[in-house]
Amino acid sequence: GPDDSYFVWKKNGQKMKACITEQSHMLFDGRVHVLSWVKDSVSENTEYKCSFISKVGNTTSEVRITVEDKDSAGQDGWTKEFDTWRSAISEHDKMMQNWRKTWVRIFG
């Protein structure tokens, strides 16, 4: 169970102590489901490794986050798309506020 098992997170080979969340859930059959995740921000290519250590055995997962150059065409395209979405949401919000004012005047 969770008492004899634990997670080890590493970022670029260095053990992490912050930004880690862990949860455990007791299952109906007595087993325990455990999970862990990291909330972090990166500004450069970063490798994360998560190891789960227990008496039964150990397992490790890893992922590499690649940060693209801010001046790359992909980032420019994403920024334009984000601005388009932000504009659409703002326009939708204005429209909903107008509808609300209309409903209040009609049905008061």
C-alpha positions as CSV (number, residue, x, y, z in Angstrom):
1,G,0.0,0.0,0.0
2,P,1.0,3.7,0.1
3,D,2.8,3.3,3.4
4,D,5.5,1.1,1.8
5,S,5.6,2.8,-1.6
6,Y,6.6,6.2,-2.9
7,F,7.3,8.3,-6.0
8,V,10.6,9.9,-7.0
9,W,10.4,12.7,-9.5
10,K,13.5,14.0,-11.3
11,K,13.8,17.0,-13.6
12,N,16.9,17.0,-15.8
13,G,18.5,14.4,-13.4
14,Q,17.9,16.4,-10.2
15,K,15.4,15.1,-7.6
16,M,12.4,17.4,-7.3
17,K,10.9,18.3,-4.0
18,A,8.3,21.0,-5.0
19,C,5.3,21.1,-7.4
20,I,4.5,17.4,-6.8
21,T,1.0,16.2,-6.1
22,E,0.2,12.7,-4.9
23,Q,-3.2,10.9,-4.4
24,S,-4.2,7.5,-3.3
25,H,-7.6,5.8,-3.7
26,M,-8.7,2.6,-2.0
27,L,-10.3,0.2,-4.4
28,F,-13.2,-2.1,-3.5
29,D,-11.0,-5.2,-3.6
30,G,-8.6,-3.8,-1.0
31,R,-6.0,-2.7,-3.6
32,V,-4.8,0.9,-3.6
33,H,-4.6,3.1,-6.8
34,V,-1.9,5.7,-6.4
35,L,-1.0,8.5,-8.8
36,S,1.3,11.5,-8.9
37,W,1.8,14.5,-11.2
38,V,4.0,17.6,-11.5
39,K,2.8,21.1,-12.1
40,D,5.7,23.0,-13.5
41,S,6.7,25.5,-16.2
42,V,9.7,25.2,-18.5
43,S,11.5,27.7,-20.6
44,E,14.0,25.2,-22.1
45,N,14.1,21.6,-23.1
46,T,13.4,19.5,-20.0
47,E,13.4,15.8,-19.1
48,Y,11.1,14.5,-16.4
49,K,11.4,11.0,-14.8
50,C,8.9,9.6,-12.4
51,S,9.8,6.4,-10.5
52,F,7.4,4.5,-8.4
53,I,9.2,2.5,-5.7
54,S,7.5,-0.3,-3.7
55,K,8.3,-3.7,-2.1
56,V,6.5,-5.4,-5.0
57,G,8.7,-3.7,-7.6
58,N,9.8,-0.5,-9.2
59,T,8.9,1.2,-12.5
60,T,10.0,4.4,-14.2
61,S,8.4,6.6,-16.8
62,E,10.0,9.5,-18.6
63,V,9.1,12.3,-20.9
64,R,11.1,15.0,-22.7
65,I,9.5,18.4,-23.2
66,T,10.9,20.3,-26.2
67,V,10.5,24.1,-26.2
68,E,10.5,25.7,-29.6
69,D,12.2,29.0,-30.4
70,K,9.8,31.9,-29.6
71,D,10.5,33.3,-33.1
72,S,9.7,30.1,-34.9
73,A,6.7,30.1,-37.3
74,G,4.9,27.5,-35.1
75,Q,4.9,29.9,-32.1
76,D,3.7,32.8,-34.3
77,G,0.9,30.6,-35.7
78,W,-0.1,29.5,-32.2
79,T,0.0,33.1,-30.9
80,K,-2.3,34.3,-33.8
81,E,-4.7,31.4,-33.1
82,F,-4.8,32.2,-29.4
83,D,-5.5,35.9,-30.1
84,T,-8.3,34.8,-32.5
85,W,-9.9,32.6,-29.7
86,R,-9.5,35.3,-27.1
87,S,-11.2,37.8,-29.5
88,A,-14.1,35.3,-30.1
89,I,-14.5,34.7,-26.4
90,S,-14.6,38.4,-25.7
91,E,-17.2,39.0,-28.4
92,H,-19.3,36.1,-27.1
93,D,-19.1,37.6,-23.6
94,K,-20.3,41.0,-24.8
95,M,-23.2,39.3,-26.7
96,M,-24.2,37.4,-23.6
97,Q,-24.1,40.6,-21.5
98,N,-26.4,42.3,-24.0
99,W,-28.8,39.3,-23.9
100,R,-28.8,39.5,-20.2
101,K,-29.7,43.2,-20.2
102,T,-32.5,42.5,-22.7
103,W,-33.9,39.7,-20.6
104,V,-33.8,41.8,-17.5
105,R,-35.7,44.7,-19.2
106,I,-38.3,42.3,-20.7
107,F,-38.9,39.9,-17.8
108,G,-37.5,42.2,-15.1
